[in-house]
Amino acid sequence: MRHCACHASSARSVADPSDSTTGLSVPHWSLFATVAVIGYLVDQLTKAWALETLDDRIIGVIGDWFTLRLVFNPGAAFSTGAEFTIVFTCLSTAAAVTVLFLSRRVASKVWAVGLGALLAGVLGNLTDRVFREPEPFHGHVIDFLSFGDFPVFNVADVLINVAAGVIILQSLRGVSLDGSRDGDDDTPDDPDGADEASDDADASEENP
């Protein structure tokens, strides 16, 4: 049994390698970083395309219901709060720092994807506010996705809303950033490593 317990512990370590100093789950943080980088690049590339292509025209994707048209938004997501650009810039900066801090605790694939999407969305719009016209930290965000009478938005806004959905879902499920559930710290949200360890433990019991 002692051999079994040691073998299972070893299997868990292999399934979810982490930095012994910081407790960082390397695979989950890598997933978080990958989602954040890809999401940010997609947002910035589509905005660059919109600037180049939609300057003086509107493209109908699905009639008048879904169109691509260039809008410069001084406010928050979906063109709200135009008079508070500097406030949103400061809040976005604080949000990005907070997400980076929380990402070190992530040991769940779902949370990794959610926080990665959130960071990508926040940084995407923050980049516009900091570097675009009319002046630094008061820049206008580029929006170009238009659905009917819904406010025009961009890829960053989509990512932020996806992240919000993940946060709500995980909160309702009672799943913490480290993958544990409320009231049962030993039940991970990401079962892959746990299942592999369990299989190895069973095999050890059958072949002592």
Secondary structure, 3 states (H helix, E strand, C coil): CHHHHHHHHHHHHHHCCECCCCCCEHHHHHHHHHHHHHHHHHHHHHHHHHHHHCCCCCEEEECCCEEEEEEEECCCHHHCCHHHHHHHHHHHHHHHHHHHHHHCCCCCHHHHHHHHHHHHHHHHHHHHHHHCCCCCCCCCEEEEEEECCCCCECHHHHHHHHHHHHHHHHHHHCECCCCEECCEEEEECCCHHHHHHHHHHHHHHHCC
